[in-house]
Amino acid sequence: MTIRTLVLQRLQFGLEPLAFRRGATRVLARVAGRPREEAPVTAEDLRQDFRLDAAGAEALLRALVANRLLERANTTSDYRLTERFREFALARIVPPLQRARAKRLIERAGMLAGQINAKWTRNPFVIAMIAVSGSYMSRSKTLPELSLWLIVRRRPPGRARLWEPSSSRGDGARRIREAVRSLSSYIVVRVVTDAEPLPRPFTVAFRADDMAPPPPIFGVLRVWGDSVRRRIGRHRSDGRPVELN
């Protein structure tokens, strides 16, 4: 099971993290010991377990379904818990991110982007830019999260190792996202192909150097082969061929 992390000051499905976890724990206790198919959840159950009014329970129900913590059962009014619900119910809660640490995480993300661009030759993408948006753009000393936008582009053909199988585009983007996300549970990563969807304001934390592709590998091999043939064609004055070192 995935270990989830909830951050104080960041609402979870419209509720404070502690309030959400208390309510979710009550839900799990109510259905404990019963098969999932025999443990339906209704809006009335959510109202009681989360201590909400009718409107609040309906809003929470919609949020849980939209985020795949609940799924509709056979009847129109019943829902079933998913594994994601259990992950969030058992999540740990941590304090907000300090701005000083956020800056260090941004620096680490930039260093990682440089490594991905230089060494992940099987990945079809490079990171052209990393932008930071959201709460980091405020003056607050504590942040509920660190929102990073990765603008990626196709890796220049000459920078891929032709003798290695390349990852698919979907897998390549997923691996980049996971690598950056693994730096901290505070980081929220979004991967896009241009800067148009970026929310304003934002700041650029990393920009790749000009990555002009090197000469195509086949061209390099052809030039090398021509050189070898010329050297093989040469002979010493005594008629013996020149030895290649």
JOLINCOR-V536951 format. One record per backbone hydrogen bond with DSSP energy under -0.5 kcal/mol. CO is the residue of the C=O (numbers start at 1). NH is the residue of the N-H. E is the energy in kcal/mol with one decimal. If there is no record, write none. Layout:
# JOLINCOR-V536951
co:nh:e
CO:NH:E
CO:NH:E
This chain:
# JOLINCOR-V536951
co:nh:e
2:4:-0.8
4:92:-2.0
6:94:-2.7
7:10:-1.9
9:11:-0.6
11:13:-0.6
12:15:-1.4
15:12:-3.6
16:20:-2.8
17:21:-2.7
18:22:-2.3
19:23:-2.2
20:24:-2.8
21:25:-2.3
22:26:-1.7
23:27:-1.9
24:28:-2.2
25:29:-2.2
26:30:-2.1
27:31:-1.5
28:32:-0.7
31:34:-1.9
35:38:-1.5
36:39:-1.5
41:79:-1.8
42:46:-2.0
43:47:-2.2
44:48:-1.9
45:49:-3.0
46:50:-2.5
47:52:-2.2
53:57:-2.4
54:58:-2.1
55:59:-2.2
56:60:-2.4
57:61:-2.5
58:62:-2.2
59:63:-2.0
60:64:-2.7
61:65:-2.3
62:66:-2.5
63:67:-1.7
64:69:-3.1
64:70:-1.3
65:68:-1.5
69:82:-1.9
71:80:-3.2
78:73:-2.4
79:41:-2.9
80:71:-2.2
82:86:-1.3
83:87:-2.1
84:88:-2.3
85:89:-2.5
86:90:-1.8
87:4:-0.5
88:91:-1.1
92:6:-3.2
94:8:-2.5
97:143:-3.3
98:102:-2.2
99:103:-2.2
100:104:-1.5
101:105:-2.4
102:106:-2.1
103:107:-2.0
104:108:-2.2
105:109:-2.3
106:110:-2.0
107:111:-2.2
108:112:-2.5
109:113:-2.3
110:114:-2.0
111:115:-1.8
112:116:-2.7
113:117:-2.5
114:118:-1.9
115:119:-3.1
115:120:-0.6
116:120:-1.6
119:121:-2.2
120:123:-1.5
122:167:-2.5
124:155:-3.3
126:128:-0.8
126:153:-2.0
128:208:-2.4
129:151:-2.9
130:205:-2.9
130:206:-1.5
131:149:-3.1
132:203:-2.2
133:136:-0.9
133:147:-0.7
134:137:-1.9
135:138:-1.7
141:99:-2.6
143:97:-3.2
145:147:-0.5
146:148:-0.7
146:188:-2.8
147:133:-1.9
148:150:-0.5
148:190:-2.0
149:131:-2.5
149:151:-0.6
150:152:-0.7
150:192:-2.8
151:128:-2.1
151:129:-1.6
153:126:-2.4
156:159:-2.1
157:160:-1.5
160:162:-0.8
161:164:-2.1
168:172:-2.7
169:173:-2.3
170:174:-2.0
171:175:-2.4
172:176:-1.8
173:177:-2.5
174:178:-2.7
175:179:-2.1
176:180:-2.2
177:181:-2.7
178:182:-1.8
180:183:-1.5
181:184:-1.2
184:187:-1.1
186:146:-2.5
187:189:-0.5
188:148:-2.7
190:150:-3.2
190:192:-0.5
192:152:-2.6
195:198:-1.3
203:132:-2.9
203:205:-0.6
206:130:-2.4
210:212:-0.6
216:220:-2.0
217:221:-2.5
218:222:-2.2
219:223:-2.3
220:224:-2.4
221:225:-2.7
222:226:-2.3
223:227:-2.0
224:228:-2.4
225:229:-2.5
226:230:-2.1
227:231:-2.2
228:232:-2.8
229:233:-2.0
230:234:-0.6
231:234:-0.8
234:242:-1.2
236:239:-1.8
240:236:-3.4
